[in-house]
Amino acid sequence: MALRLGALYDALLEATHNAELAQRAAEEVASYERQMADLRSDLRLLLWIASFILAGVVAILFRVYQ
C-alpha cells in the first residue's frame, strides 16, 4: 500500500462512500506532493549552482577590468 494522506482519505470516503476510490485519490495526491518536493529540491540545487557560476563570472570580470 502506498503512502496516503489520512485527512484527505477520510474526507473523500465521507463524500463518496467508496473506500477504494477514496484510497486511490488520496494516494495520487500524496504521490503528487512527493513529486513536487523532489522538484523543489532540484530547483534549489540549480539555484545554488547558478549562484556559484554568477559569482565566478563576476570575480573574473572584476579581475579583468580592475
mmCIF file as Biopython writes it, N, C-alpha, C and O atoms, coordinates in Angstrom:
data_model
#
loop_
_atom_site.group_PDB
_atom_site.id
_atom_site.type_symbol
_atom_site.label_atom_id
_atom_site.label_alt_id
_atom_site.label_comp_id
_atom_site.label_asym_id
_atom_site.label_entity_id
_atom_site.label_seq_id
_atom_site.pdbx_PDB_ins_code
_atom_site.Cartn_x
_atom_site.Cartn_y
_atom_site.Cartn_z
_atom_site.occupancy
_atom_site.B_iso_or_equiv
_atom_site.auth_seq_id
_atom_site.auth_asym_id
_atom_site.pdbx_PDB_model_num
ATOM 1   N N  . MET A ? 1  ? 0.840   -1.177 0.000   1.0 0.0 1  A 1 
ATOM 2   C CA . MET A ? 1  ? 0.000   0.000  0.000   1.0 0.0 1  A 1 
ATOM 3   C C  . MET A ? 1  ? 0.885   1.240  0.000   1.0 0.0 1  A 1 
ATOM 4   O O  . MET A ? 1  ? 1.843   1.323  0.769   1.0 0.0 1  A 1 
ATOM 5   N N  . ALA A ? 2  ? 0.575   2.173  -0.836  1.0 0.0 2  A 1 
ATOM 6   C CA . ALA A ? 2  ? 1.356   3.393  -0.969  1.0 0.0 2  A 1 
ATOM 7   C C  . ALA A ? 2  ? 0.990   4.380  0.137   1.0 0.0 2  A 1 
ATOM 8   O O  . ALA A ? 2  ? 0.004   4.213  0.856   1.0 0.0 2  A 1 
ATOM 9   N N  . LEU A ? 3  ? 1.808   5.393  0.241   1.0 0.0 3  A 1 
ATOM 10  C CA . LEU A ? 3  ? 1.575   6.458  1.203   1.0 0.0 3  A 1 
ATOM 11  C C  . LEU A ? 3  ? 0.278   7.184  0.853   1.0 0.0 3  A 1 
ATOM 12  O O  . LEU A ? 3  ? -0.025  7.402  -0.320  1.0 0.0 3  A 1 
ATOM 13  N N  . ARG A ? 4  ? -0.471  7.551  1.869   1.0 0.0 4  A 1 
ATOM 14  C CA . ARG A ? 4  ? -1.702  8.302  1.610   1.0 0.0 4  A 1 
ATOM 15  C C  . ARG A ? 4  ? -1.883  9.342  2.695   1.0 0.0 4  A 1 
ATOM 16  O O  . ARG A ? 4  ? -1.329  9.215  3.787   1.0 0.0 4  A 1 
ATOM 17  N N  . LEU A ? 5  ? -2.656  10.364 2.395   1.0 0.0 5  A 1 
ATOM 18  C CA . LEU A ? 5  ? -2.941  11.416 3.350   1.0 0.0 5  A 1 
ATOM 19  C C  . LEU A ? 5  ? -4.227  11.064 4.089   1.0 0.0 5  A 1 
ATOM 20  O O  . LEU A ? 5  ? -5.287  10.942 3.476   1.0 0.0 5  A 1 
ATOM 21  N N  . GLY A ? 6  ? -4.133  10.900 5.397   1.0 0.0 6  A 1 
ATOM 22  C CA . GLY A ? 6  ? -5.240  10.409 6.195   1.0 0.0 6  A 1 
ATOM 23  C C  . GLY A ? 6  ? -6.463  11.313 6.176   1.0 0.0 6  A 1 
ATOM 24  O O  . GLY A ? 6  ? -7.578  10.832 5.973   1.0 0.0 6  A 1 
ATOM 25  N N  . ALA A ? 7  ? -6.279  12.608 6.383   1.0 0.0 7  A 1 
ATOM 26  C CA . ALA A ? 7  ? -7.421  13.520 6.431   1.0 0.0 7  A 1 
ATOM 27  C C  . ALA A ? 7  ? -8.118  13.582 5.072   1.0 0.0 7  A 1 
ATOM 28  O O  . ALA A ? 7  ? -9.346  13.616 4.998   1.0 0.0 7  A 1 
ATOM 29  N N  . LEU A ? 8  ? -7.343  13.596 4.020   1.0 0.0 8  A 1 
ATOM 30  C CA . LEU A ? 8  ? -7.935  13.617 2.676   1.0 0.0 8  A 1 
ATOM 31  C C  . LEU A ? 8  ? -8.694  12.317 2.415   1.0 0.0 8  A 1 
ATOM 32  O O  . LEU A ? 8  ? -9.787  12.332 1.849   1.0 0.0 8  A 1 
ATOM 33  N N  . TYR A ? 9  ? -8.118  11.213 2.824   1.0 0.0 9  A 1 
ATOM 34  C CA . TYR A ? 9  ? -8.785  9.919  2.654   1.0 0.0 9  A 1 
ATOM 35  C C  . TYR A ? 9  ? -10.121 9.907  3.383   1.0 0.0 9  A 1 
ATOM 36  O O  . TYR A ? 9  ? -11.132 9.474  2.828   1.0 0.0 9  A 1 
ATOM 37  N N  . ASP A ? 10 ? -10.127 10.381 4.621   1.0 0.0 10 A 1 
ATOM 38  C CA . ASP A ? 10 ? -11.374 10.398 5.395   1.0 0.0 10 A 1 
ATOM 39  C C  . ASP A ? 10 ? -12.418 11.293 4.733   1.0 0.0 10 A 1 
ATOM 40  O O  . ASP A ? 10 ? -13.596 10.938 4.678   1.0 0.0 10 A 1 
ATOM 41  N N  . ALA A ? 11 ? -11.988 12.456 4.228   1.0 0.0 11 A 1 
ATOM 42  C CA . ALA A ? 11 ? -12.932 13.363 3.581   1.0 0.0 11 A 1 
ATOM 43  C C  . ALA A ? 11 ? -13.490 12.756 2.298   1.0 0.0 11 A 1 
ATOM 44  O O  . ALA A ? 11 ? -14.687 12.864 2.029   1.0 0.0 11 A 1 
ATOM 45  N N  . LEU A ? 12 ? -12.642 12.128 1.517   1.0 0.0 12 A 1 
ATOM 46  C CA . LEU A ? 12 ? -13.110 11.500 0.286   1.0 0.0 12 A 1 
ATOM 47  C C  . LEU A ? 12 ? -14.023 10.314 0.571   1.0 0.0 12 A 1 
ATOM 48  O O  . LEU A ? 12 ? -15.014 10.094 -0.126  1.0 0.0 12 A 1 
ATOM 49  N N  . LEU A ? 13 ? -13.679 9.565  1.590   1.0 0.0 13 A 1 
ATOM 50  C CA . LEU A ? 13 ? -14.514 8.422  1.957   1.0 0.0 13 A 1 
ATOM 51  C C  . LEU A ? 13 ? -15.901 8.887  2.398   1.0 0.0 13 A 1 
ATOM 52  O O  . LEU A ? 13 ? -16.914 8.279  2.053   1.0 0.0 13 A 1 
ATOM 53  N N  . GLU A ? 14 ? -15.926 9.966  3.160   1.0 0.0 14 A 1 
ATOM 54  C CA . GLU A ? 14 ? -17.208 10.518 3.610   1.0 0.0 14 A 1 
ATOM 55  C C  . GLU A ? 14 ? -18.024 11.017 2.423   1.0 0.0 14 A 1 
ATOM 56  O O  . GLU A ? 14 ? -19.240 10.831 2.376   1.0 0.0 14 A 1 
ATOM 57  N N  . ALA A ? 15 ? -17.349 11.654 1.462   1.0 0.0 15 A 1 
ATOM 58  C CA . ALA A ? 15 ? -18.056 12.239 0.321   1.0 0.0 15 A 1 
ATOM 59  C C  . ALA A ? 15 ? -18.524 11.177 -0.675  1.0 0.0 15 A 1 
ATOM 60  O O  . ALA A ? 15 ? -19.607 11.305 -1.246  1.0 0.0 15 A 1 
ATOM 61  N N  . THR A ? 16 ? -17.723 10.133 -0.890  1.0 0.0 16 A 1 
ATOM 62  C CA . THR A ? 16 ? -18.045 9.167  -1.941  1.0 0.0 16 A 1 
ATOM 63  C C  . THR A ? 16 ? -18.639 7.860  -1.427  1.0 0.0 16 A 1 
ATOM 64  O O  . THR A ? 16 ? -19.331 7.161  -2.167  1.0 0.0 16 A 1 
ATOM 65  N N  . HIS A ? 17 ? -18.377 7.527  -0.179  1.0 0.0 17 A 1 
ATOM 66  C CA . HIS A ? 17 ? -18.811 6.250  0.405   1.0 0.0 17 A 1 
ATOM 67  C C  . HIS A ? 17 ? -18.224 5.064  -0.362  1.0 0.0 17 A 1 
ATOM 68  O O  . HIS A ? 17 ? -18.792 3.971  -0.355  1.0 0.0 17 A 1 
ATOM 69  N N  . ASN A ? 18 ? -17.100 5.283  -1.015  1.0 0.0 18 A 1 
ATOM 70  C CA . ASN A ? 18 ? -16.425 4.224  -1.752  1.0 0.0 18 A 1 
ATOM 71  C C  . ASN A ? 18 ? -14.972 4.209  -1.282  1.0 0.0 18 A 1 
ATOM 72  O O  . ASN A ? 18 ? -14.194 5.088  -1.652  1.0 0.0 18 A 1 
ATOM 73  N N  . ALA A ? 19 ? -14.603 3.224  -0.473  1.0 0.0 19 A 1 
ATOM 74  C CA . ALA A ? 19 ? -13.281 3.172  0.149   1.0 0.0 19 A 1 
ATOM 75  C C  . ALA A ? 19 ? -12.168 3.050  -0.889  1.0 0.0 19 A 1 
ATOM 76  O O  . ALA A ? 19 ? -11.127 3.693  -0.754  1.0 0.0 19 A 1 
ATOM 77  N N  . GLU A ? 20 ? -12.372 2.246  -1.905  1.0 0.0 20 A 1 
ATOM 78  C CA . GLU A ? 20 ? -11.322 2.038  -2.908  1.0 0.0 20 A 1 
ATOM 79  C C  . GLU A ? 20 ? -11.054 3.318  -3.692  1.0 0.0 20 A 1 
ATOM 80  O O  . GLU A ? 20 ? -9.900  3.677  -3.922  1.0 0.0 20 A 1 
ATOM 81  N N  . LEU A ? 21 ? -12.107 4.000  -4.097  1.0 0.0 21 A 1 
ATOM 82  C CA . LEU A ? 21 ? -11.959 5.253  -4.843  1.0 0.0 21 A 1 
ATOM 83  C C  . LEU A ? 21 ? -11.305 6.315  -3.986  1.0 0.0 21 A 1 
ATOM 84  O O  . LEU A ? 21 ? -10.443 7.050  -4.469  1.0 0.0 21 A 1 
ATOM 85  N N  . ALA A ? 22 ? -11.693 6.411  -2.731  1.0 0.0 22 A 1 
ATOM 86  C CA . ALA A ? 22 ? -11.105 7.399  -1.819  1.0 0.0 22 A 1 
ATOM 87  C C  . ALA A ? 22 ? -9.628  7.104  -1.578  1.0 0.0 22 A 1 
ATOM 88  O O  . ALA A ? 22 ? -8.815  8.026  -1.516  1.0 0.0 22 A 1 
ATOM 89  N N  . GLN A ? 23 ? -9.277  5.836  -1.442  1.0 0.0 23 A 1 
ATOM 90  C CA . GLN A ? 23 ? -7.879  5.469  -1.207  1.0 0.0 23 A 1 
ATOM 91  C C  . GLN A ? 23 ? -7.015  5.797  -2.421  1.0 0.0 23 A 1 
ATOM 92  O O  . GLN A ? 23 ? -5.918  6.335  -2.271  1.0 0.0 23 A 1 
ATOM 93  N N  . ARG A ? 24 ? -7.496  5.478  -3.621  1.0 0.0 24 A 1 
ATOM 94  C CA . ARG A ? 24 ? -6.736  5.783  -4.836  1.0 0.0 24 A 1 
ATOM 95  C C  . ARG A ? 24 ? -6.518  7.277  -4.989  1.0 0.0 24 A 1 
ATOM 96  O O  . ARG A ? 24 ? -5.425  7.709  -5.355  1.0 0.0 24 A 1 
ATOM 97  N N  . ALA A ? 25 ? -7.550  8.078  -4.712  1.0 0.0 25 A 1 
ATOM 98  C CA . ALA A ? 25 ? -7.421  9.530  -4.833  1.0 0.0 25 A 1 
ATOM 99  C C  . ALA A ? 25 ? -6.434  10.074 -3.807  1.0 0.0 25 A 1 
ATOM 100 O O  . ALA A ? 25 ? -5.624  10.941 -4.138  1.0 0.0 25 A 1 
ATOM 101 N N  . ALA A ? 26 ? -6.483  9.590  -2.578  1.0 0.0 26 A 1 
ATOM 102 C CA . ALA A ? 26 ? -5.563  10.052 -1.540  1.0 0.0 26 A 1 
ATOM 103 C C  . ALA A ? 26 ? -4.128  9.659  -1.869  1.0 0.0 26 A 1 
ATOM 104 O O  . ALA A ? 26 ? -3.210  10.449 -1.647  1.0 0.0 26 A 1 
ATOM 105 N N  . GLU A ? 27 ? -3.918  8.459  -2.392  1.0 0.0 27 A 1 
ATOM 106 C CA . GLU A ? 27 ? -2.574  8.030  -2.785  1.0 0.0 27 A 1 
ATOM 107 C C  . GLU A ? 27 ? -2.043  8.861  -3.950  1.0 0.0 27 A 1 
ATOM 108 O O  . GLU A ? 27 ? -0.854  9.175  -3.997  1.0 0.0 27 A 1 
ATOM 109 N N  . GLU A ? 28 ? -2.912  9.216  -4.881  1.0 0.0 28 A 1 
ATOM 110 C CA . GLU A ? 28 ? -2.491  10.024 -6.018  1.0 0.0 28 A 1 
ATOM 111 C C  . GLU A ? 28 ? -2.051  11.413 -5.566  1.0 0.0 28 A 1 
ATOM 112 O O  . GLU A ? 28 ? -1.050  11.936 -6.056  1.0 0.0 28 A 1 
ATOM 113 N N  . VAL A ? 29 ? -2.777  12.002 -4.652  1.0 0.0 29 A 1 
ATOM 114 C CA . VAL A ? 29 ? -2.402  13.321 -4.145  1.0 0.0 29 A 1 
ATOM 115 C C  . VAL A ? 29 ? -1.094  13.235 -3.366  1.0 0.0 29 A 1 
ATOM 116 O O  . VAL A ? 29 ? -0.252  14.125 -3.486  1.0 0.0 29 A 1 
ATOM 117 N N  . ALA A ? 30 ? -0.906  12.185 -2.571  1.0 0.0 30 A 1 
ATOM 118 C CA . ALA A ? 30 ? 0.337   12.015 -1.825  1.0 0.0 30 A 1 
ATOM 119 C C  . ALA A ? 30 ? 1.511   11.851 -2.781  1.0 0.0 30 A 1 
ATOM 120 O O  . ALA A ? 30 ? 2.594   12.379 -2.529  1.0 0.0 30 A 1 
ATOM 121 N N  . SER A ? 31 ? 1.307   11.127 -3.869  1.0 0.0 31 A 1 
ATOM 122 C CA . SER A ? 31 ? 2.355   10.958 -4.876  1.0 0.0 31 A 1 
ATOM 123 C C  . SER A ? 31 ? 2.700   12.295 -5.522  1.0 0.0 31 A 1 
ATOM 124 O O  . SER A ? 31 ? 3.871   12.599 -5.749  1.0 0.0 31 A 1 
ATOM 125 N N  . TYR A ? 32 ? 1.691   13.077 -5.810  1.0 0.0 32 A 1 
ATOM 126 C CA . TYR A ? 32 ? 1.901   14.398 -6.403  1.0 0.0 32 A 1 
ATOM 127 C C  . TYR A ? 32 ? 2.699   15.286 -5.454  1.0 0.0 32 A 1 
ATOM 128 O O  . TYR A ? 32 ? 3.600   16.001 -5.891  1.0 0.0 32 A 1 
ATOM 129 N N  . GLU A ? 33 ? 2.380   15.250 -4.163  1.0 0.0 33 A 1 
ATOM 130 C CA . GLU A ? 33 ? 3.097   16.069 -3.183  1.0 0.0 33 A 1 
ATOM 131 C C  . GLU A ? 33 ? 4.567   15.643 -3.112  1.0 0.0 33 A 1 
ATOM 132 O O  . GLU A ? 33 ? 5.448   16.496 -2.995  1.0 0.0 33 A 1 
ATOM 133 N N  . ARG A ? 34 ? 4.837   14.359 -3.179  1.0 0.0 34 A 1 
ATOM 134 C CA . ARG A ? 34 ? 6.222   13.879 -3.137  1.0 0.0 34 A 1 
ATOM 135 C C  . ARG A ? 34 ? 6.982   14.332 -4.379  1.0 0.0 34 A 1 
ATOM 136 O O  . ARG A ? 34 ? 8.147   14.717 -4.283  1.0 0.0 34 A 1 
ATOM 137 N N  . GLN A ? 35 ? 6.334   14.291 -5.547  1.0 0.0 35 A 1 
ATOM 138 C CA . GLN A ? 35 ? 6.976   14.745 -6.772  1.0 0.0 35 A 1 
ATOM 139 C C  . GLN A ? 35 ? 7.284   16.240 -6.707  1.0 0.0 35 A 1 
ATOM 140 O O  . GLN A ? 35 ? 8.338   16.677 -7.169  1.0 0.0 35 A 1 
ATOM 141 N N  . MET A ? 36 ? 6.381   17.014 -6.143  1.0 0.0 36 A 1 
ATOM 142 C CA . MET A ? 36 ? 6.612   18.450 -6.006  1.0 0.0 36 A 1 
ATOM 143 C C  . MET A ? 36 ? 7.782   18.724 -5.068  1.0 0.0 36 A 1 
ATOM 144 O O  . MET A ? 36 ? 8.564   19.642 -5.315  1.0 0.0 36 A 1 
ATOM 145 N N  . ALA A ? 37 ? 7.914   17.949 -4.005  1.0 0.0 37 A 1 
ATOM 146 C CA . ALA A ? 37 ? 9.033   18.123 -3.077  1.0 0.0 37 A 1 
ATOM 147 C C  . ALA A ? 37 ? 10.351  17.808 -3.779  1.0 0.0 37 A 1 
ATOM 148 O O  . ALA A ? 37 ? 11.343  18.507 -3.571  1.0 0.0 37 A 1 
ATOM 149 N N  . ASP A ? 38 ? 10.372  16.772 -4.600  1.0 0.0 38 A 1 
ATOM 150 C CA . ASP A ? 38 ? 11.580  16.440 -5.362  1.0 0.0 38 A 1 
ATOM 151 C C  . ASP A ? 38 ? 11.923  17.562 -6.334  1.0 0.0 38 A 1 
ATOM 152 O O  . ASP A ? 38 ? 13.090  17.925 -6.486  1.0 0.0 38 A 1 
ATOM 153 N N  . LEU A ? 39 ? 10.925  18.100 -6.980  1.0 0.0 39 A 1 
ATOM 154 C CA . LEU A ? 39 ? 11.143  19.195 -7.928  1.0 0.0 39 A 1 
ATOM 155 C C  . LEU A ? 39 ? 11.685  20.426 -7.216  1.0 0.0 39 A 1 
ATOM 156 O O  . LEU A ? 39 ? 12.580  21.094 -7.734  1.0 0.0 39 A 1 
ATOM 157 N N  . ARG A ? 40 ? 11.161  20.731 -6.045  1.0 0.0 40 A 1 
ATOM 158 C CA . ARG A ? 40 ? 11.650  21.883 -5.286  1.0 0.0 40 A 1 
ATOM 159 C C  . ARG A ? 40 ? 13.102  21.701 -4.886  1.0 0.0 40 A 1 
ATOM 160 O O  . ARG A ? 40 ? 13.880  22.652 -4.957  1.0 0.0 40 A 1 
ATOM 161 N N  . SER A ? 41 ? 13.486  20.501 -4.466  1.0 0.0 41 A 1 
ATOM 162 C CA . SER A ? 41 ? 14.873  20.276 -4.073  1.0 0.0 41 A 1 
ATOM 163 C C  . SER A ? 41 ? 15.802  20.371 -5.279  1.0 0.0 41 A 1 
ATOM 164 O O  . SER A ? 41 ? 16.911  20.894 -5.161  1.0 0.0 41 A 1 
ATOM 165 N N  . ASP A ? 42 ? 15.369  19.875 -6.431  1.0 0.0 42 A 1 
ATOM 166 C CA . ASP A ? 42 ? 16.177  20.012 -7.646  1.0 0.0 42 A 1 
ATOM 167 C C  . ASP A ? 42 ? 16.327  21.475 -8.046  1.0 0.0 42 A 1 
ATOM 168 O O  . ASP A ? 42 ? 17.403  21.903 -8.465  1.0 0.0 42 A 1 
ATOM 169 N N  . LEU A ? 43 ? 15.261  22.228 -7.917  1.0 0.0 43 A 1 
ATOM 170 C CA . LEU A ? 43 ? 15.299  23.652 -8.252  1.0 0.0 43 A 1 
ATOM 171 C C  . LEU A ? 43 ? 16.225  24.409 -7.305  1.0 0.0 43 A 1 
ATOM 172 O O  . LEU A ? 43 ? 16.953  25.306 -7.729  1.0 0.0 43 A 1 
ATOM 173 N N  . ARG A ? 44 ? 16.198  24.051 -6.033  1.0 0.0 44 A 1 
ATOM 174 C CA . ARG A ? 44 ? 17.090  24.691 -5.064  1.0 0.0 44 A 1 
ATOM 175 C C  . ARG A ? 44 ? 18.554  24.404 -5.411  1.0 0.0 44 A 1 
ATOM 176 O O  . ARG A ? 44 ? 19.396  25.296 -5.306  1.0 0.0 44 A 1 
ATOM 177 N N  . LEU A ? 45 ? 18.865  23.187 -5.818  1.0 0.0 45 A 1 
ATOM 178 C CA . LEU A ? 45 ? 20.225  22.839 -6.214  1.0 0.0 45 A 1 
ATOM 179 C C  . LEU A ? 45 ? 20.652  23.646 -7.439  1.0 0.0 45 A 1 
ATOM 180 O O  . LEU A ? 45 ? 21.770  24.160 -7.485  1.0 0.0 45 A 1 
ATOM 181 N N  . LEU A ? 46 ? 19.768  23.760 -8.428  1.0 0.0 46 A 1 
ATOM 182 C CA . LEU A ? 46 ? 20.094  24.539 -9.619  1.0 0.0 46 A 1 
ATOM 183 C C  . LEU A ? 46 ? 20.317  26.011 -9.286  1.0 0.0 46 A 1 
ATOM 184 O O  . LEU A ? 46 ? 21.160  26.665 -9.900  1.0 0.0 46 A 1 
ATOM 185 N N  . LEU A ? 47 ? 19.570  26.534 -8.322  1.0 0.0 47 A 1 
ATOM 186 C CA . LEU A ? 47 ? 19.753  27.917 -7.898  1.0 0.0 47 A 1 
ATOM 187 C C  . LEU A ? 47 ? 21.125  28.117 -7.261  1.0 0.0 47 A 1 
ATOM 188 O O  . LEU A ? 47 ? 21.784  29.126 -7.514  1.0 0.0 47 A 1 
ATOM 189 N N  . TRP A ? 48 ? 21.558  27.168 -6.442  1.0 0.0 48 A 1 
ATOM 190 C CA . TRP A ? 48 ? 22.886  27.248 -5.848  1.0 0.0 48 A 1 
ATOM 191 C C  . TRP A ? 48 ? 23.974  27.185 -6.927  1.0 0.0 48 A 1 
ATOM 192 O O  . TRP A ? 48 ? 24.935  27.952 -6.879  1.0 0.0 48 A 1 
ATOM 193 N N  . ILE A ? 49 ? 23.832  26.300 -7.874  1.0 0.0 49 A 1 
ATOM 194 C CA . ILE A ? 49 ? 24.819  26.173 -8.948  1.0 0.0 49 A 1 
ATOM 195 C C  . ILE A ? 49 ? 24.895  27.467 -9.752  1.0 0.0 49 A 1 
ATOM 196 O O  . ILE A ? 49 ? 25.988  27.948 -10.050 1.0 0.0 49 A 1 
ATOM 197 N N  . ALA A ? 50 ? 23.744  28.031 -10.105 1.0 0.0 50 A 1 
ATOM 198 C CA . ALA A ? 50 ? 23.718  29.278 -10.862 1.0 0.0 50 A 1 
ATOM 199 C C  . ALA A ? 50 ? 24.348  30.413 -10.061 1.0 0.0 50 A 1 
ATOM 200 O O  . ALA A ? 50 ? 25.015  31.274 -10.635 1.0 0.0 50 A 1 
ATOM 201 N N  . SER A ? 51 ? 24.148  30.428 -8.751  1.0 0.0 51 A 1 
ATOM 202 C CA . SER A ? 51 ? 24.744  31.469 -7.906  1.0 0.0 51 A 1 
ATOM 203 C C  . SER A ? 51 ? 26.260  31.369 -7.900  1.0 0.0 51 A 1 
ATOM 204 O O  . SER A ? 51 ? 26.946  32.387 -7.984  1.0 0.0 51 A 1 
ATOM 205 N N  . PHE A ? 52 ? 26.790  30.161 -7.802  1.0 0.0 52 A 1 
ATOM 206 C CA . PHE A ? 52 ? 28.241  29.995 -7.827  1.0 0.0 52 A 1 
ATOM 207 C C  . PHE A ? 52 ? 28.824  30.384 -9.184  1.0 0.0 52 A 1 
ATOM 208 O O  . PHE A ? 52 ? 29.891  30.995 -9.243  1.0 0.0 52 A 1 
ATOM 209 N N  . ILE A ? 53 ? 28.146  30.042 -10.257 1.0 0.0 53 A 1 
ATOM 210 C CA . ILE A ? 53 ? 28.616  30.418 -11.588 1.0 0.0 53 A 1 
ATOM 211 C C  . ILE A ? 53 ? 28.615  31.935 -11.740 1.0 0.0 53 A 1 
ATOM 212 O O  . ILE A ? 53 ? 29.575  32.509 -12.254 1.0 0.0 53 A 1 
ATOM 213 N N  . LEU A ? 54 ? 27.547  32.583 -11.297 1.0 0.0 54 A 1 
ATOM 214 C CA . LEU A ? 54 ? 27.468  34.039 -11.374 1.0 0.0 54 A 1 
ATOM 215 C C  . LEU A ? 54 ? 28.567  34.691 -10.543 1.0 0.0 54 A 1 
ATOM 216 O O  . LEU A ? 54 ? 29.186  35.658 -10.988 1.0 0.0 54 A 1 
ATOM 217 N N  . ALA A ? 55 ? 28.815  34.179 -9.355  1.0 0.0 55 A 1 
ATOM 218 C CA . ALA A ? 55 ? 29.888  34.720 -8.523  1.0 0.0 55 A 1 
ATOM 219 C C  . ALA A ? 55 ? 31.244  34.558 -9.206  1.0 0.0 55 A 1 
ATOM 220 O O  . ALA A ? 55 ? 32.079  35.460 -9.141  1.0 0.0 55 A 1 
ATOM 221 N N  . GLY A ? 56 ? 31.469  33.429 -9.855  1.0 0.0 56 A 1 
ATOM 222 C CA . GLY A ? 56 ? 32.721  33.224 -10.583 1.0 0.0 56 A 1 
ATOM 223 C C  . GLY A ? 56 ? 32.874  34.185 -11.745 1.0 0.0 56 A 1 
ATOM 224 O O  . GLY A ? 56 ? 33.959  34.726 -11.958 1.0 0.0 56 A 1 
ATOM 225 N N  . VAL A ? 57 ? 31.808  34.408 -12.500 1.0 0.0 57 A 1 
ATOM 226 C CA . VAL A ? 57 ? 31.858  35.337 -13.633 1.0 0.0 57 A 1 
ATOM 227 C C  . VAL A ? 57 ? 32.116  36.747 -13.143 1.0 0.0 57 A 1 
ATOM 228 O O  . VAL A ? 57 ? 32.915  37.468 -13.741 1.0 0.0 57 A 1 
ATOM 229 N N  . VAL A ? 58 ? 31.465  37.154 -12.077 1.0 0.0 58 A 1 
ATOM 230 C CA . VAL A ? 58 ? 31.678  38.494 -11.527 1.0 0.0 58 A 1 
ATOM 231 C C  . VAL A ? 58 ? 33.114  38.639 -11.044 1.0 0.0 58 A 1 
ATOM 232 O O  . VAL A ? 58 ? 33.732  39.681 -11.260 1.0 0.0 58 A 1 
ATOM 233 N N  . ALA A ? 59 ? 33.651  37.620 -10.399 1.0 0.0 59 A 1 
ATOM 234 C CA . ALA A ? 59 ? 35.042  37.667 -9.937  1.0 0.0 59 A 1 
ATOM 235 C C  . ALA A ? 59 ? 36.014  37.787 -11.107 1.0 0.0 59 A 1 
ATOM 236 O O  . ALA A ? 59 ? 36.985  38.541 -11.034 1.0 0.0 59 A 1 
ATOM 237 N N  . ILE A ? 60 ? 35.760  37.049 -12.181 1.0 0.0 60 A 1 
ATOM 238 C CA . ILE A ? 60 ? 36.623  37.134 -13.358 1.0 0.0 60 A 1 
ATOM 239 C C  . ILE A ? 60 ? 36.519  38.512 -13.997 1.0 0.0 60 A 1 
ATOM 240 O O  . ILE A ? 60 ? 37.542  39.102 -14.344 1.0 0.0 60 A 1 
ATOM 241 N N  . LEU A ? 61 ? 35.326  39.029 -14.157 1.0 0.0 61 A 1 
ATOM 242 C CA . LEU A ? 61 ? 35.164  40.361 -14.736 1.0 0.0 61 A 1 
ATOM 243 C C  . LEU A ? 61 ? 35.796  41.436 -13.866 1.0 0.0 61 A 1 
ATOM 244 O O  . LEU A ? 61 ? 36.397  42.379 -14.381 1.0 0.0 61 A 1 
ATOM 245 N N  . PHE A ? 62 ? 35.668  41.303 -12.572 1.0 0.0 62 A 1 
ATOM 246 C CA . PHE A ? 62 ? 36.282  42.257 -11.675 1.0 0.0 62 A 1 
ATOM 247 C C  . PHE A ? 62 ? 37.802  42.221 -11.815 1.0 0.0 62 A 1 
ATOM 248 O O  . PHE A ? 62 ? 38.457  43.263 -11.800 1.0 0.0 62 A 1 
ATOM 249 N N  . ARG A ? 63 ? 38.352  41.034 -11.949 1.0 0.0 63 A 1 
ATOM 250 C CA . ARG A ? 63 ? 39.803  40.873 -12.083 1.0 0.0 63 A 1 
ATOM 251 C C  . ARG A ? 63 ? 40.288  41.428 -13.420 1.0 0.0 63 A 1 
ATOM 252 O O  . ARG A ? 63 ? 41.348  42.052 -13.471 1.0 0.0 63 A 1 
ATOM 253 N N  . VAL A ? 64 ? 39.543  41.219 -14.495 1.0 0.0 64 A 1 
ATOM 254 C CA . VAL A ? 64 ? 39.942  41.669 -15.824 1.0 0.0 64 A 1 
ATOM 255 C C  . VAL A ? 64 ? 39.878  43.189 -15.926 1.0 0.0 64 A 1 
ATOM 256 O O  . VAL A ? 64 ? 40.802  43.800 -16.465 1.0 0.0 64 A 1 
ATOM 257 N N  . TYR A ? 65 ? 38.819  43.816 -15.425 1.0 0.0 65 A 1 
ATOM 258 C CA . TYR A ? 65 ? 38.615  45.247 -15.610 1.0 0.0 65 A 1 
ATOM 259 C C  . TYR A ? 65 ? 39.042  46.080 -14.411 1.0 0.0 65 A 1 
ATOM 260 O O  . TYR A ? 65 ? 38.604  47.223 -14.282 1.0 0.0 65 A 1 
ATOM 261 N N  . GLN A ? 66 ? 39.866  45.558 -13.548 1.0 0.0 66 A 1 
ATOM 262 C CA . GLN A ? 66 ? 40.327  46.299 -12.396 1.0 0.0 66 A 1 
ATOM 263 C C  . GLN A ? 66 ? 41.445  47.222 -12.721 1.0 0.0 66 A 1 
ATOM 264 O O  . GLN A ? 66 ? 41.945  47.922 -11.840 1.0 0.0 66 A 1 
#
